[in-house]
Amino acid sequence: MSDFVRNCQLCEIPMKSSPFLLCPDCLQEKEQVRVFLKKNPQVPLHELVDSTQIPISHVKKILGID
Ligand SMILES: [Zn+2]
């Protein structure tokens, strides 16, 4: 089944078969959030959103607080 398609867990766009649950754009956002939180572990959510420019709905899903 090489044409297996699923939706990105974050933005829900359909994507081609991938070992990841997220599309490339969202993987990048997730990495950005991860790096930012590593540098600023106690940062308030709104500051994370301001600094990374990632939509808060995505950030919440990335962090599993949706
Ligand atoms: Zn996505």
N, CA, C, O and the ligand as a Tripos MOL2 file, in Angstrom:
@<TRIPOS>MOLECULE
protein
  265   263    67     0     0
PROTEIN
NO_CHARGES

@<TRIPOS>ATOM
      1 N           0.8570   -1.2090    0.0000 N.3       1 MET1
      2 CA          0.0000    0.0000    0.0000 C.3       1 MET1
      3 C           0.8810    1.2430    0.0000 C.2       1 MET1
      4 O           1.1070    1.8560    1.0440 O.2       1 MET1
      5 N           1.3780    1.6110   -1.1820 N.am      2 SER2
      6 CA          2.2870    2.7560   -1.2280 C.3       2 SER2
      7 C           1.5520    4.0880   -1.3130 C.2       2 SER2
      8 O           2.1380    5.1360   -1.0430 O.2       2 SER2
      9 N           0.2690    4.0600   -1.6870 N.am      3 ASP3
     10 CA         -0.4740    5.3320   -1.7890 C.3       3 ASP3
     11 C          -1.2130    5.6630   -0.5100 C.2       3 ASP3
     12 O          -2.1130    6.5030   -0.5050 O.2       3 ASP3
     13 N          -0.8490    5.0300    0.5340 N.am      4 PHE4
     14 CA         -1.5260    5.2820    1.7930 C.3       4 PHE4
     15 C          -1.4690    6.7630    2.1480 C.2       4 PHE4
     16 O          -0.3930    7.3570    2.2240 O.2       4 PHE4
     17 N          -2.6300    7.3420    2.3630 N.am      5 VAL5
     18 CA         -2.6880    8.7740    2.6810 C.3       5 VAL5
     19 C          -3.3430    8.9470    4.0330 C.2       5 VAL5
     20 O          -4.3120    8.2660    4.3660 O.2       5 VAL5
     21 N          -2.8080    9.8520    4.7900 N.am      6 ARG6
     22 CA         -3.4770   10.1960    6.0380 C.3       6 ARG6
     23 C          -3.4020   11.7000    6.2400 C.2       6 ARG6
     24 O          -2.6740   12.4100    5.5460 O.2       6 ARG6
     25 N          -4.1750   12.1590    7.2090 N.am      7 ASN7
     26 CA         -4.1840   13.5970    7.4480 C.3       7 ASN7
     27 C          -3.1600   13.9560    8.5090 C.2       7 ASN7
     28 O          -2.9540   13.2260    9.4780 O.2       7 ASN7
     29 N          -2.5320   15.0860    8.3030 N.am      8 CYS8
     30 CA         -1.6070   15.5990    9.3010 C.3       8 CYS8
     31 C          -2.3520   15.7760   10.6120 C.2       8 CYS8
     32 O          -3.4740   16.2850   10.6310 O.2       8 CYS8
     33 N          -1.7420   15.3650   11.6900 N.am      9 GLN9
     34 CA         -2.4090   15.4490   12.9950 C.3       9 GLN9
     35 C          -2.6210   16.8880   13.4490 C.2       9 GLN9
     36 O          -3.4460   17.1610   14.3210 O.2       9 GLN9
     37 N          -1.8760   17.7910   12.8530 N.am     10 LEU10
     38 CA         -1.9190   19.1680   13.3290 C.3      10 LEU10
     39 C          -2.8280   20.0340   12.4600 C.2      10 LEU10
     40 O          -3.8210   20.5720   12.9510 O.2      10 LEU10
     41 N          -2.5020   20.1730   11.1800 N.am     11 CYS11
     42 CA         -3.2780   21.0530   10.3090 C.3      11 CYS11
     43 C          -4.3270   20.2740    9.5330 C.2      11 CYS11
     44 O          -5.1760   20.8690    8.8700 O.2      11 CYS11
     45 N          -4.2760   18.9500    9.6090 N.am     12 GLU12
     46 CA         -5.2750   18.0690    9.0290 C.3      12 GLU12
     47 C          -5.3230   18.0670    7.5090 C.2      12 GLU12
     48 O          -6.3100   17.6250    6.9200 O.2      12 GLU12
     49 N          -4.2750   18.5540    6.8740 N.am     13 ILE13
     50 CA         -4.2340   18.4020    5.4230 C.3      13 ILE13
     51 C          -3.8350   16.9590    5.1050 C.2      13 ILE13
     52 O          -3.0340   16.3620    5.8240 O.2      13 ILE13
     53 N          -4.3920   16.4040    4.0300 N.am     14 PRO14
     54 CA         -3.9990   15.0520    3.6400 C.3      14 PRO14
     55 C          -2.5530   15.0480    3.1780 C.2      14 PRO14
     56 O          -2.1130   15.9690    2.4890 O.2      14 PRO14
     57 N          -1.8300   14.0370    3.5470 N.am     15 MET15
     58 CA         -0.4400   13.9650    3.0990 C.3      15 MET15
     59 C          -0.1070   12.5550    2.6580 C.2      15 MET15
     60 O          -0.7540   11.5790    3.0360 O.2      15 MET15
     61 N           0.9230   12.4940    1.8480 N.am     16 LYS16
     62 CA          1.3650   11.1850    1.3460 C.3      16 LYS16
     63 C           1.9610   10.3640    2.4850 C.2      16 LYS16
     64 O           2.2710   10.8640    3.5660 O.2      16 LYS16
     65 N           2.0970    9.1280    2.1930 N.am     17 SER17
     66 CA          2.6860    8.2180    3.1530 C.3      17 SER17
     67 C           3.9540    8.7970    3.7760 C.2      17 SER17
     68 O           4.8390    9.2860    3.0740 O.2      17 SER17
     69 N           4.0250    8.7340    5.0650 N.am     18 SER18
     70 CA          5.1550    9.3220    5.7670 C.3      18 SER18
     71 C           5.3460    8.5930    7.0740 C.2      18 SER18
     72 O           4.3780    8.1110    7.6630 O.2      18 SER18
     73 N           6.5780    8.5040    7.5390 N.am     19 PRO19
     74 CA          6.7950    7.8550    8.8340 C.3      19 PRO19
     75 C           6.3200    8.7390    9.9820 C.2      19 PRO19
     76 O           6.2680    8.3010   11.1310 O.2      19 PRO19
     77 N           5.9730    9.9910    9.6640 N.am     20 PHE20
     78 CA          5.5740   10.9380   10.7020 C.3      20 PHE20
     79 C           4.0640   11.1210   10.7210 C.2      20 PHE20
     80 O           3.3690   10.8060    9.7550 O.2      20 PHE20
     81 N           3.5790   11.6320   11.8290 N.am     21 LEU21
     82 CA          2.1520   11.9120   11.9430 C.3      21 LEU21
     83 C           1.8290   13.3180   11.4740 C.2      21 LEU21
     84 O           0.6640   13.6970   11.3530 O.2      21 LEU21
     85 N           2.8810   14.0860   11.2090 N.am     22 LEU22
     86 CA          2.6890   15.4820   10.8350 C.3      22 LEU22
     87 C           3.2660   15.7490    9.4510 C.2      22 LEU22
     88 O           4.1900   15.0630    9.0120 O.2      22 LEU22
     89 N           2.7140   16.7490    8.7650 N.am     23 CYS23
     90 CA          3.2540   17.1490    7.4720 C.3      23 CYS23
     91 C           4.5750   17.9040    7.7140 C.2      23 CYS23
     92 O           4.8630   18.2960    8.8440 O.2      23 CYS23
     93 N           5.3680   18.1040    6.6640 N.am     24 PRO24
     94 CA          6.6780   18.7630    6.8530 C.3      24 PRO24
     95 C           6.5750   20.1410    7.5100 C.2      24 PRO24
     96 O           7.4130   20.4930    8.3410 O.2      24 PRO24
     97 N           5.5630   20.9170    7.1460 N.am     25 ASP25
     98 CA          5.3850   22.2490    7.7460 C.3      25 ASP25
     99 C           5.1860   22.1470    9.2480 C.2      25 ASP25
    100 O           5.7950   22.8850   10.0230 O.2      25 ASP25
    101 N           4.3310   21.2290    9.6420 N.am     26 CYS26
    102 CA          4.0210   21.0930   11.0630 C.3      26 CYS26
    103 C           5.1930   20.4800   11.8210 C.2      26 CYS26
    104 O           5.4220   20.8080   12.9850 O.2      26 CYS26
    105 N           5.9260   19.6020   11.1720 N.am     27 LEU27
    106 CA          7.1210   19.0510   11.8220 C.3      27 LEU27
    107 C           8.0940   20.1730   12.1580 C.2      27 LEU27
    108 O           8.7520   20.1700   13.1980 O.2      27 LEU27
    109 N           8.1620   21.1310   11.2400 N.am     28 GLN28
    110 CA          9.0520   22.2670   11.4550 C.3      28 GLN28
    111 C           8.5540   23.1200   12.6280 C.2      28 GLN28
    112 O           9.3350   23.5730   13.4640 O.2      28 GLN28
    113 N           7.2460   23.3210   12.6640 N.am     29 GLU29
    114 CA          6.6700   24.0870   13.7790 C.3      29 GLU29
    115 C           6.9190   23.3740   15.0980 C.2      29 GLU29
    116 O           7.2530   23.9970   16.1070 O.2      29 GLU29
    117 N           6.7530   22.0750   15.0720 N.am     30 LYS30
    118 CA          6.9390   21.2990   16.2910 C.3      30 LYS30
    119 C           8.3810   21.4100   16.7850 C.2      30 LYS30
    120 O           8.6350   21.5470   17.9820 O.2      30 LYS30
    121 N           9.3100   21.3490   15.8440 N.am     31 GLU31
    122 CA         10.7240   21.4660   16.1930 C.3      31 GLU31
    123 C          11.0080   22.8550   16.7760 C.2      31 GLU31
    124 O          11.7540   22.9950   17.7450 O.2      31 GLU31
    125 N          10.3990   23.8720   16.1680 N.am     32 GLN32
    126 CA         10.5680   25.2430   16.6580 C.3      32 GLN32
    127 C          10.0930   25.3680   18.1090 C.2      32 GLN32
    128 O          10.7640   25.9670   18.9490 O.2      32 GLN32
    129 N           8.9320   24.7950   18.3770 N.am     33 VAL33
    130 CA          8.3750   24.8440   19.7300 C.3      33 VAL33
    131 C           9.2920   24.1030   20.7010 C.2      33 VAL33
    132 O           9.5450   24.5600   21.8160 O.2      33 VAL33
    133 N           9.7770   22.9650   20.2570 N.am     34 ARG34
    134 CA         10.6340   22.1540   21.1160 C.3      34 ARG34
    135 C          11.9120   22.9150   21.4920 C.2      34 ARG34
    136 O          12.3150   22.9600   22.6550 O.2      34 ARG34
    137 N          12.5250   23.5030   20.4800 N.am     35 VAL35
    138 CA         13.7630   24.2400   20.7160 C.3      35 VAL35
    139 C          13.5060   25.4510   21.6150 C.2      35 VAL35
    140 O          14.2750   25.7440   22.5300 O.2      35 VAL35
    141 N          12.4010   26.1460   21.3290 N.am     36 PHE36
    142 CA         12.0880   27.3380   22.1150 C.3      36 PHE36
    143 C          11.8520   26.9770   23.5830 C.2      36 PHE36
    144 O          12.3200   27.6700   24.4860 O.2      36 PHE36
    145 N          11.1360   25.9090   23.8040 N.am     37 LEU37
    146 CA         10.8400   25.4900   25.1810 C.3      37 LEU37
    147 C          12.0830   24.9790   25.9050 C.2      37 LEU37
    148 O          12.1850   25.0640   27.1280 O.2      37 LEU37
    149 N          13.0070   24.4580   25.1400 N.am     38 LYS38
    150 CA         14.2470   23.9850   25.7430 C.3      38 LYS38
    151 C          15.0440   25.1770   26.2840 C.2      38 LYS38
    152 O          15.6560   25.1110   27.3500 O.2      38 LYS38
    153 N          15.0140   26.2670   25.5110 N.am     39 LYS39
    154 CA         15.7210   27.4810   25.9310 C.3      39 LYS39
    155 C          14.9440   28.2400   26.9980 C.2      39 LYS39
    156 O          15.5290   28.8880   27.8660 O.2      39 LYS39
    157 N          13.6050   28.1520   26.9220 N.am     40 ASN40
    158 CA         12.7490   28.9220   27.8310 C.3      40 ASN40
    159 C          11.7000   28.0230   28.4610 C.2      40 ASN40
    160 O          10.5190   28.1040   28.1220 O.2      40 ASN40
    161 N          12.1310   27.1680   29.3750 N.am     41 PRO41
    162 CA         11.2150   26.1320   29.8890 C.3      41 PRO41
    163 C           9.9620   26.6870   30.5770 C.2      41 PRO41
    164 O           8.9100   26.0480   30.5560 O.2      41 PRO41
    165 N          10.0710   27.8560   31.1760 N.am     42 GLN42
    166 CA          8.9320   28.3750   31.9480 C.3      42 GLN42
    167 C           8.1450   29.4380   31.1900 C.2      42 GLN42
    168 O           7.3440   30.1550   31.7900 O.2      42 GLN42
    169 N           8.3550   29.5470   29.9090 N.am     43 VAL43
    170 CA          7.7400   30.6390   29.1610 C.3      43 VAL43
    171 C           6.2160   30.4920   29.1200 C.2      43 VAL43
    172 O           5.7010   29.3930   28.9130 O.2      43 VAL43
    173 N           5.4990   31.6030   29.3190 N.am     44 PRO44
    174 CA          4.0370   31.5360   29.1910 C.3      44 PRO44
    175 C           3.6430   31.2460   27.7360 C.2      44 PRO44
    176 O           4.3580   31.6110   26.8030 O.2      44 PRO44
    177 N           2.5260   30.6020   27.5680 N.am     45 LEU45
    178 CA          2.0740   30.1830   26.2410 C.3      45 LEU45
    179 C           2.0150   31.3520   25.2510 C.2      45 LEU45
    180 O           2.4450   31.2260   24.1040 O.2      45 LEU45
    181 N           1.4800   32.4840   25.7060 N.am     46 HIS46
    182 CA          1.3140   33.6000   24.7690 C.3      46 HIS46
    183 C           2.6560   34.1390   24.2900 C.2      46 HIS46
    184 O           2.7670   34.6350   23.1690 O.2      46 HIS46
    185 N           3.6720   34.0430   25.1370 N.am     47 GLU47
    186 CA          5.0040   34.4890   24.7140 C.3      47 GLU47
    187 C           5.6100   33.5260   23.7060 C.2      47 GLU47
    188 O           6.2750   33.9360   22.7540 O.2      47 GLU47
    189 N           5.3740   32.2670   23.9240 N.am     48 LEU48
    190 CA          5.8260   31.2660   22.9590 C.3      48 LEU48
    191 C           5.1850   31.5420   21.6000 C.2      48 LEU48
    192 O           5.8570   31.5050   20.5690 O.2      48 LEU48
    193 N           3.8730   31.8190   21.6080 N.am     49 VAL49
    194 CA          3.1450   32.0970   20.3670 C.3      49 VAL49
    195 C           3.6740   33.3760   19.7080 C.2      49 VAL49
    196 O           3.8860   33.4130   18.4960 O.2      49 VAL49
    197 N           3.8870   34.4240   20.5150 N.am     50 ASP50
    198 CA          4.4290   35.6810   19.9830 C.3      50 ASP50
    199 C           5.8020   35.4640   19.3570 C.2      50 ASP50
    200 O           6.0850   35.9730   18.2730 O.2      50 ASP50
    201 N           6.6320   34.7220   20.0320 N.am     51 SER51
    202 CA          8.0130   34.5790   19.5950 C.3      51 SER51
    203 C           8.1580   33.6600   18.3870 C.2      51 SER51
    204 O           8.9740   33.9110   17.5000 O.2      51 SER51
    205 N           7.3650   32.6000   18.3600 N.am     52 THR52
    206 CA          7.5270   31.6360   17.2660 C.3      52 THR52
    207 C           6.6080   31.9420   16.0940 C.2      52 THR52
    208 O           6.8320   31.4520   14.9870 O.2      52 THR52
    209 N           5.5640   32.7560   16.3260 N.am     53 GLN53
    210 CA          4.5790   33.0770   15.2810 C.3      53 GLN53
    211 C           3.8160   31.8360   14.8110 C.2      53 GLN53
    212 O           3.3030   31.7900   13.6930 O.2      53 GLN53
    213 N           3.7550   30.8580   15.6690 N.am     54 ILE54
    214 CA          2.9820   29.6630   15.3420 C.3      54 ILE54
    215 C           1.5880   29.8350   15.9440 C.2      54 ILE54
    216 O           1.4640   30.2550   17.0950 O.2      54 ILE54
    217 N           0.5350   29.5150   15.1820 N.am     55 PRO55
    218 CA         -0.8240   29.6830   15.7090 C.3      55 PRO55
    219 C          -1.0170   28.9320   17.0230 C.2      55 PRO55
    220 O          -0.5220   27.8190   17.1990 O.2      55 PRO55
    221 N          -1.7440   29.5620   17.9350 N.am     56 ILE56
    222 CA         -1.8830   28.9640   19.2680 C.3      56 ILE56
    223 C          -2.5810   27.6120   19.1980 C.2      56 ILE56
    224 O          -2.3050   26.7320   20.0140 O.2      56 ILE56
    225 N          -3.4700   27.4360   18.2440 N.am     57 SER57
    226 CA         -4.1560   26.1430   18.1240 C.3      57 SER57
    227 C          -3.1470   25.0350   17.7930 C.2      57 SER57
    228 O          -3.2690   23.9020   18.2580 O.2      57 SER57
    229 N          -2.1490   25.3930   16.9790 N.am     58 HIS58
    230 CA         -1.1080   24.4140   16.6570 C.3      58 HIS58
    231 C          -0.2300   24.1410   17.8720 C.2      58 HIS58
    232 O           0.1040   22.9960   18.1760 O.2      58 HIS58
    233 N           0.1340   25.2220   18.5590 N.am     59 VAL59
    234 CA          0.9930   25.0660   19.7360 C.3      59 VAL59
    235 C           0.3140   24.1550   20.7560 C.2      59 VAL59
    236 O           0.9500   23.2800   21.3430 O.2      59 VAL59
    237 N          -0.9730   24.3710   20.9570 N.am     60 LYS60
    238 CA         -1.6940   23.5500   21.9360 C.3      60 LYS60
    239 C          -1.6990   22.0850   21.5380 C.2      60 LYS60
    240 O          -1.5330   21.2020   22.3800 O.2      60 LYS60
    241 N          -1.8880   21.8350   20.2630 N.am     61 LYS61
    242 CA         -1.8750   20.4410   19.8010 C.3      61 LYS61
    243 C          -0.4850   19.8420   19.9390 C.2      61 LYS61
    244 O          -0.3270   18.6880   20.3370 O.2      61 LYS61
    245 N           0.5190   20.6430   19.6040 N.am     62 ILE62
    246 CA          1.9030   20.1640   19.7190 C.3      62 ILE62
    247 C           2.1860   19.7840   21.1660 C.2      62 ILE62
    248 O           2.8210   18.7660   21.4400 O.2      62 ILE62
    249 N           1.7100   20.6070   22.0780 N.am     63 LEU63
    250 CA          1.9890   20.3670   23.4910 C.3      63 LEU63
    251 C           0.9800   19.4090   24.1370 C.2      63 LEU63
    252 O           1.1260   19.0270   25.2980 O.2      63 LEU63
    253 N          -0.0280   19.0340   23.3770 N.am     64 GLY64
    254 CA         -1.0130   18.0990   23.8920 C.3      64 GLY64
    255 C          -1.9190   18.6940   24.9490 C.2      64 GLY64
    256 O          -2.3720   17.9910   25.8520 O.2      64 GLY64
    257 N          -2.1920   20.0070   24.8400 N.am     65 ILE65
    258 CA         -3.0900   20.6450   25.8040 C.3      65 ILE65
    259 C          -4.3420   21.1600   25.1250 C.2      65 ILE65
    260 O          -4.9890   22.0840   25.6170 O.2      65 ILE65
    261 N          -4.6790   20.5730   24.0140 N.am     66 ASP66
    262 CA         -5.8570   20.9980   23.2690 C.3      66 ASP66
    263 C          -7.1250   20.5040   23.9560 C.2      66 ASP66
    264 O          -8.2280   20.7640   23.4770 O.2      66 ASP66
    265 ZN          0.4040   19.7980    9.0810 Zn       67 ZN67
@<TRIPOS>BOND
     1     1     2 1
     2     2     3 1
     3     3     4 2
     4     3     5 am
     5     5     6 1
     6     6     7 1
     7     7     8 2
     8     7     9 am
     9     9    10 1
    10    10    11 1
    11    11    12 2
    12    11    13 am
    13    13    14 1
    14    14    15 1
    15    15    16 2
    16    15    17 am
    17    17    18 1
    18    18    19 1
    19    19    20 2
    20    19    21 am
    21    21    22 1
    22    22    23 1
    23    23    24 2
    24    23    25 am
    25    25    26 1
    26    26    27 1
    27    27    28 2
    28    27    29 am
    29    29    30 1
    30    30    31 1
    31    31    32 2
    32    31    33 am
    33    33    34 1
    34    34    35 1
    35    35    36 2
    36    35    37 am
    37    37    38 1
    38    38    39 1
    39    39    40 2
    40    39    41 am
    41    41    42 1
    42    42    43 1
    43    43    44 2
    44    43    45 am
    45    45    46 1
    46    46    47 1
    47    47    48 2
    48    47    49 am
    49    49    50 1
    50    50    51 1
    51    51    52 2
    52    51    53 am
    53    53    54 1
    54    54    55 1
    55    55    56 2
    56    55    57 am
    57    57    58 1
    58    58    59 1
    59    59    60 2
    60    59    61 am
    61    61    62 1
    62    62    63 1
    63    63    64 2
    64    63    65 am
    65    65    66 1
    66    66    67 1
    67    67    68 2
    68    67    69 am
    69    69    70 1
    70    70    71 1
    71    71    72 2
    72    71    73 am
    73    73    74 1
    74    74    75 1
    75    75    76 2
    76    75    77 am
    77    77    78 1
    78    78    79 1
    79    79    80 2
    80    79    81 am
    81    81    82 1
    82    82    83 1
    83    83    84 2
    84    83    85 am
    85    85    86 1
    86    86    87 1
    87    87    88 2
    88    87    89 am
    89    89    90 1
    90    90    91 1
    91    91    92 2
    92    91    93 am
    93    93    94 1
    94    94    95 1
    95    95    96 2
    96    95    97 am
    97    97    98 1
    98    98    99 1
    99    99   100 2
   100    99   101 am
   101   101   102 1
   102   102   103 1
   103   103   104 2
   104   103   105 am
   105   105   106 1
   106   106   107 1
   107   107   108 2
   108   107   109 am
   109   109   110 1
   110   110   111 1
   111   111   112 2
   112   111   113 am
   113   113   114 1
   114   114   115 1
   115   115   116 2
   116   115   117 am
   117   117   118 1
   118   118   119 1
   119   119   120 2
   120   119   121 am
   121   121   122 1
   122   122   123 1
   123   123   124 2
   124   123   125 am
   125   125   126 1
   126   126   127 1
   127   127   128 2
   128   127   129 am
   129   129   130 1
   130   130   131 1
   131   131   132 2
   132   131   133 am
   133   133   134 1
   134   134   135 1
   135   135   136 2
   136   135   137 am
   137   137   138 1
   138   138   139 1
   139   139   140 2
   140   139   141 am
   141   141   142 1
   142   142   143 1
   143   143   144 2
   144   143   145 am
   145   145   146 1
   146   146   147 1
   147   147   148 2
   148   147   149 am
   149   149   150 1
   150   150   151 1
   151   151   152 2
   152   151   153 am
   153   153   154 1
   154   154   155 1
   155   155   156 2
   156   155   157 am
   157   157   158 1
   158   158   159 1
   159   159   160 2
   160   159   161 am
   161   161   162 1
   162   162   163 1
   163   163   164 2
   164   163   165 am
   165   165   166 1
   166   166   167 1
   167   167   168 2
   168   167   169 am
   169   169   170 1
   170   170   171 1
   171   171   172 2
   172   171   173 am
   173   173   174 1
   174   174   175 1
   175   175   176 2
   176   175   177 am
   177   177   178 1
   178   178   179 1
   179   179   180 2
   180   179   181 am
   181   181   182 1
   182   182   183 1
   183   183   184 2
   184   183   185 am
   185   185   186 1
   186   186   187 1
   187   187   188 2
   188   187   189 am
   189   189   190 1
   190   190   191 1
   191   191   192 2
   192   191   193 am
   193   193   194 1
   194   194   195 1
   195   195   196 2
   196   195   197 am
   197   197   198 1
   198   198   199 1
   199   199   200 2
   200   199   201 am
   201   201   202 1
   202   202   203 1
   203   203   204 2
   204   203   205 am
   205   205   206 1
   206   206   207 1
   207   207   208 2
   208   207   209 am
   209   209   210 1
   210   210   211 1
   211   211   212 2
   212   211   213 am
   213   213   214 1
   214   214   215 1
   215   215   216 2
   216   215   217 am
   217   217   218 1
   218   218   219 1
   219   219   220 2
   220   219   221 am
   221   221   222 1
   222   222   223 1
   223   223   224 2
   224   223   225 am
   225   225   226 1
   226   226   227 1
   227   227   228 2
   228   227   229 am
   229   229   230 1
   230   230   231 1
   231   231   232 2
   232   231   233 am
   233   233   234 1
   234   234   235 1
   235   235   236 2
   236   235   237 am
   237   237   238 1
   238   238   239 1
   239   239   240 2
   240   239   241 am
   241   241   242 1
   242   242   243 1
   243   243   244 2
   244   243   245 am
   245   245   246 1
   246   246   247 1
   247   247   248 2
   248   247   249 am
   249   249   250 1
   250   250   251 1
   251   251   252 2
   252   251   253 am
   253   253   254 1
   254   254   255 1
   255   255   256 2
   256   255   257 am
   257   257   258 1
   258   258   259 1
   259   259   260 2
   260   259   261 am
   261   261   262 1
   262   262   263 1
   263   263   264 2
@<TRIPOS>SUBSTRUCTURE
     1 MET1         2 RESIDUE 1 A MET
     2 SER2         6 RESIDUE 1 A SER
     3 ASP3        10 RESIDUE 1 A ASP
     4 PHE4        14 RESIDUE 1 A PHE
     5 VAL5        18 RESIDUE 1 A VAL
     6 ARG6        22 RESIDUE 1 A ARG
     7 ASN7        26 RESIDUE 1 A ASN
     8 CYS8        30 RESIDUE 1 A CYS
     9 GLN9        34 RESIDUE 1 A GLN
    10 LEU10       38 RESIDUE 1 A LEU
    11 CYS11       42 RESIDUE 1 A CYS
    12 GLU12       46 RESIDUE 1 A GLU
    13 ILE13       50 RESIDUE 1 A ILE
    14 PRO14       54 RESIDUE 1 A PRO
    15 MET15       58 RESIDUE 1 A MET
    16 LYS16       62 RESIDUE 1 A LYS
    17 SER17       66 RESIDUE 1 A SER
    18 SER18       70 RESIDUE 1 A SER
    19 PRO19       74 RESIDUE 1 A PRO
    20 PHE20       78 RESIDUE 1 A PHE
    21 LEU21       82 RESIDUE 1 A LEU
    22 LEU22       86 RESIDUE 1 A LEU
    23 CYS23       90 RESIDUE 1 A CYS
    24 PRO24       94 RESIDUE 1 A PRO
    25 ASP25       98 RESIDUE 1 A ASP
    26 CYS26      102 RESIDUE 1 A CYS
    27 LEU27      106 RESIDUE 1 A LEU
    28 GLN28      110 RESIDUE 1 A GLN
    29 GLU29      114 RESIDUE 1 A GLU
    30 LYS30      118 RESIDUE 1 A LYS
    31 GLU31      122 RESIDUE 1 A GLU
    32 GLN32      126 RESIDUE 1 A GLN
    33 VAL33      130 RESIDUE 1 A VAL
    34 ARG34      134 RESIDUE 1 A ARG
    35 VAL35      138 RESIDUE 1 A VAL
    36 PHE36      142 RESIDUE 1 A PHE
    37 LEU37      146 RESIDUE 1 A LEU
    38 LYS38      150 RESIDUE 1 A LYS
    39 LYS39      154 RESIDUE 1 A LYS
    40 ASN40      158 RESIDUE 1 A ASN
    41 PRO41      162 RESIDUE 1 A PRO
    42 GLN42      166 RESIDUE 1 A GLN
    43 VAL43      170 RESIDUE 1 A VAL
    44 PRO44      174 RESIDUE 1 A PRO
    45 LEU45      178 RESIDUE 1 A LEU
    46 HIS46      182 RESIDUE 1 A HIS
    47 GLU47      186 RESIDUE 1 A GLU
    48 LEU48      190 RESIDUE 1 A LEU
    49 VAL49      194 RESIDUE 1 A VAL
    50 ASP50      198 RESIDUE 1 A ASP
    51 SER51      202 RESIDUE 1 A SER
    52 THR52      206 RESIDUE 1 A THR
    53 GLN53      210 RESIDUE 1 A GLN
    54 ILE54      214 RESIDUE 1 A ILE
    55 PRO55      218 RESIDUE 1 A PRO
    56 ILE56      222 RESIDUE 1 A ILE
    57 SER57      226 RESIDUE 1 A SER
    58 HIS58      230 RESIDUE 1 A HIS
    59 VAL59      234 RESIDUE 1 A VAL
    60 LYS60      238 RESIDUE 1 A LYS
    61 LYS61      242 RESIDUE 1 A LYS
    62 ILE62      246 RESIDUE 1 A ILE
    63 LEU63      250 RESIDUE 1 A LEU
    64 GLY64      254 RESIDUE 1 A GLY
    65 ILE65      258 RESIDUE 1 A ILE
    66 ASP66      262 RESIDUE 1 A ASP
    67 ZN67       265 GROUP 0 **** ****
